[in-house]
Amino acid sequence: MTTPPSAVPLRYDEGGAGAPALLLVHGWGGDAGEWAPHLAAWSRRHRVLAPDLRGHGRSPAPGEGYGPRDFAADLAALLHRLDTGPVVAVGHSMGGQAVSALAVEHPSLVRAVVVLDPAYGAGGPEMARLPAEQEALRAEGAAWAVRFVRGAFGPHTPPEVRERHERLMAAMDPGVLARCRDGMYLAPGAFGARAAARAYLARRRCPVLGVYSTRAAADWERAGLTHPYSRVEAWQGCGHYLHEDRGDALVALVEEWTAGLDEPGRPLA
């Protein structure tokens, strides 16, 4: 397949072999490197890809196109180019929006979705804060983003994880960060807010595994799921970077859940 003109050629890390392939998508201001331990573990049984989204890490940074559908188009082009077959798409935070958009807009490429504290389902108070936060981000630049990310750590977030994410945020282009948040919550067609998320996510036809750091958010996700193999867990006590707070537990959970996709008679999308 020829890469569409609007798609960005993503840089990525890769390991392993075996189906279904796993696609690991980082969140706002992150990069593929945060998945290094997971990639090493899952590569024992699966082909694993961990890309840098556009504007992040080693991938190109165009001047526009930072909504979840744009990220999904880039991911779809990568999966077509690498001939992965349908993947289990794992996304953290903004990556949870990206893999959900991949499942909705490119369903033949996605066997199942795993969302980790995804950046959708924002309630009224969070949405009300966003315009002022965006003004502050544009005025203060990466310094605002570093302060914001510090508030996402939990009591058990390892010091090296904290340092790495602060360093990544400090190096990010503030314009890219602001456009990403616009794309998630404020742009036409954004599905970060609760009502918009509920309507858009109803179009995901594949199984969904959701892992959340709060029970309230987990309950909200659970109420909207329709596929019989979908599952939601709340890991209370974790910070937002729960995939790094409890990396071994996540590896085991996804391995167990993914193995169940192959059970005889299992209804799949």
C-alpha positions in Angstrom: 0.0 0.0 0.0 1.3 3.5 -0.9 1.5 5.8 2.2 -1.2 8.5 1.9 0.3 12.0 1.3 -1.1 13.2 4.6 0.5 10.3 6.6 3.8 10.9 8.4 6.5 8.1 8.2 6.9 7.1 11.8 10.1 6.0 13.4 9.6 2.9 15.6 11.2 0.2 17.7 10.5 -3.4 16.9 11.0 -6.9 18.4 9.9 -10.5 18.3 7.6 -12.5 16.1 4.2 -14.1 16.4 0.6 -13.2 16.1 -1.3 -11.2 17.1 1.2 -8.4 16.8 1.1 -5.8 19.5 1.2 -2.1 18.7 2.3 0.1 21.7 1.4 3.8 21.5 2.7 6.4 24.0 0.8 9.4 25.2 1.1 13.2 25.2 4.8 14.2 25.3 6.1 10.7 25.5 7.9 8.4 23.1 8.5 4.8 22.2 11.3 4.5 24.7 8.8 4.2 27.6 7.7 0.8 26.3 11.2 -0.7 26.2 10.6 -3.1 29.2 7.2 -4.1 27.8 8.6 -4.6 24.3 11.3 -6.9 25.6 8.8 -9.0 27.6 6.1 -9.3 25.0 8.6 -10.0 22.2 9.0 -13.5 23.6 5.6 -14.4 22.1 4.6 -11.6 19.8 5.8 -9.3 17.1 5.8 -5.9 18.9 6.0 -2.3 17.4 6.5 0.8 19.4 6.3 3.9 17.2 7.0 7.6 18.0 3.9 9.5 17.1 4.2 12.5 14.8 5.8 15.5 16.6 7.3 13.2 19.2 10.6 11.4 19.6 12.3 10.7 16.3 9.3 11.1 14.1 8.8 14.2 11.8 6.8 17.1 13.2 4.5 18.6 10.5 2.8 21.9 11.2 -0.7 20.5 11.5 -2.6 17.2 11.9 -2.4 16.4 15.7 -5.8 14.9 16.3 -6.3 11.2 17.1 -7.5 10.5 13.6 -4.3 11.9 12.2 -2.3 9.7 14.5 -4.4 6.8 13.5 -3.8 7.4 9.8 0.0 7.4 10.5 -0.3 4.2 12.4 -2.5 2.6 9.7 0.1 3.5 7.1 2.9 1.9 9.3 0.9 -1.3 9.8 0.1 -1.6 6.1 3.8 -1.0 5.2 5.0 -3.7 7.7 2.2 -6.1 6.8 1.5 -6.9 10.4 -2.0 -8.3 10.0 -4.6 -7.2 12.6 -2.9 -6.0 15.8 -3.7 -5.7 19.5 -3.3 -1.9 19.8 -2.2 -0.7 23.2 -2.4 3.0 24.0 -1.7 5.1 27.0 -3.4 8.4 27.6 -3.4 10.3 24.2 -2.3 7.0 22.8 -5.6 5.6 24.0 -7.4 8.0 21.8 -5.1 7.2 18.9 -5.7 3.4 19.1 -9.4 3.9 19.5 -9.5 6.0 16.4 -7.4 3.3 14.6 -10.1 0.7 15.6 -12.9 3.0 14.4 -11.4 4.4 11.2 -9.3 1.3 10.2 -11.1 -1.7 11.8 -9.5 -4.3 9.5 -6.2 -3.5 11.1 -7.2 -3.9 14.8 -8.1 -7.2 16.5 -8.4 -5.7 19.9 -7.7 -2.5 21.9 -6.0 -2.0 25.2 -6.5 1.5 26.7 -4.5 2.7 29.7 -5.9 5.8 31.5 -7.0 7.0 28.0 -7.5 10.7 27.3 -11.2 10.6 26.8 -14.2 10.8 29.0 -13.4 14.2 30.4 -16.1 15.6 32.6 -17.4 19.2 32.8 -14.9 20.6 35.3 -11.9 19.2 33.3 -13.4 20.6 30.0 -14.0 24.0 31.7 -10.3 24.2 32.7 -9.0 23.4 29.2 -9.1 26.8 27.5 -7.2 28.5 30.3 -4.7 25.7 30.5 -4.1 26.0 26.7 -3.5 29.7 27.1 -1.0 29.0 29.9 0.7 26.3 27.8 1.1 28.6 24.8 2.3 31.5 27.0 4.8 29.5 29.2 5.8 26.8 26.8 7.4 23.5 28.0 7.8 24.7 31.5 4.0 24.5 31.9 4.0 21.0 30.5 6.7 19.9 32.9 4.6 21.1 35.9 1.5 19.4 34.4 3.3 16.1 34.0 4.6 16.2 37.6 1.0 16.1 38.8 0.4 12.9 36.9 2.9 10.8 38.9 1.7 8.5 41.6 3.4 7.7 44.9 4.9 4.5 43.4 6.1 6.1 40.2 9.9 5.2 40.0 12.3 8.1 40.2 13.8 7.3 36.8 10.3 7.3 35.2 9.6 10.8 36.7 13.0 12.1 35.5 12.6 10.7 32.0 9.1 12.2 31.5 10.1 15.6 32.8 13.1 15.6 30.5 10.9 14.6 27.5 8.4 17.3 28.2 11.1 19.9 28.6 12.4 19.0 25.1 9.0 19.0 23.4 7.8 21.7 20.9 5.1 23.6 22.9 3.2 24.2 19.7 3.0 20.5 19.1 1.8 19.9 22.7 -0.9 22.6 22.4 -2.1 21.3 19.0 -2.3 17.7 20.5 -4.5 18.9 23.3 -6.7 20.9 20.9 -7.0 17.8 18.8 -8.0 15.7 21.8 -10.5 18.0 23.4 -11.3 21.3 21.6 -11.1 20.9 17.8 -14.2 20.1 15.7 -14.8 16.3 15.9 -12.7 15.9 19.1 -13.9 13.1 21.3 -12.2 13.8 24.6 -15.3 15.1 26.3 -17.7 12.5 27.8 -20.7 12.9 25.5 -18.5 12.9 22.3 -16.5 10.0 23.6 -19.5 7.9 24.3 -20.8 8.4 20.8 -17.5 7.9 19.0 -16.4 4.9 21.0 -19.6 3.1 20.3 -18.2 2.5 16.9 -15.4 0.3 18.2 -16.5 -3.2 17.3 -13.5 -5.1 18.7 -12.8 -6.3 22.3 -11.5 -3.6 24.6 -9.3 -4.0 27.7 -9.3 -0.9 29.8 -7.0 -0.3 32.8 -7.6 2.9 34.8 -6.0 4.5 37.8 -9.4 5.5 39.3 -12.5 3.5 39.9 -14.8 6.2 38.7 -13.2 6.4 35.3 -13.1 2.6 35.0 -16.8 2.5 35.8 -17.5 5.1 33.1 -15.6 3.0 30.5 -17.3 -0.2 31.5 -20.8 1.3 31.1 -20.2 2.0 27.4 -18.6 -1.4 26.3 -20.6 -3.8 24.2 -18.3 -6.5 23.1 -18.7 -9.6 25.3 -14.9 -10.1 25.7 -14.3 -6.6 26.9 -12.9 -6.0 30.4 -12.0 -3.1 32.6 -9.8 -3.0 35.7 -9.1 -0.2 38.2 -5.5 0.0 39.6 -6.1 2.4 42.4 -3.0 3.8 43.9 -1.2 4.1 40.6 -0.4 7.4 38.9 -1.4 8.3 35.4 1.7 6.4 34.0 0.3 3.1 35.4 2.0 1.1 32.6 5.3 2.2 34.1 4.2 2.1 37.8 3.1 -1.6 37.4 4.9 -2.8 34.3 5.2 -6.4 35.2 1.5 -6.6 36.2 0.5 -5.0 32.9 2.6 -7.4 30.8 1.0 -10.4 32.6 -2.6 -9.0 32.3 -2.3 -8.2 28.5 -0.7 -11.6 27.9 -3.5 -13.4 29.7 -6.2 -11.4 28.1 -4.7 -11.6 24.6 -4.4 -15.4 24.9 -8.2 -15.5 25.5 -8.8 -13.9 22.1 -7.9 -17.3 20.6 -10.3 -19.4 22.6 -12.5 -21.6 20.5 -15.9 -20.1 19.9 -14.8 -16.7 21.3 -17.0 -14.1 19.6 -14.7 -11.5 17.9 -15.6 -8.4 15.9 
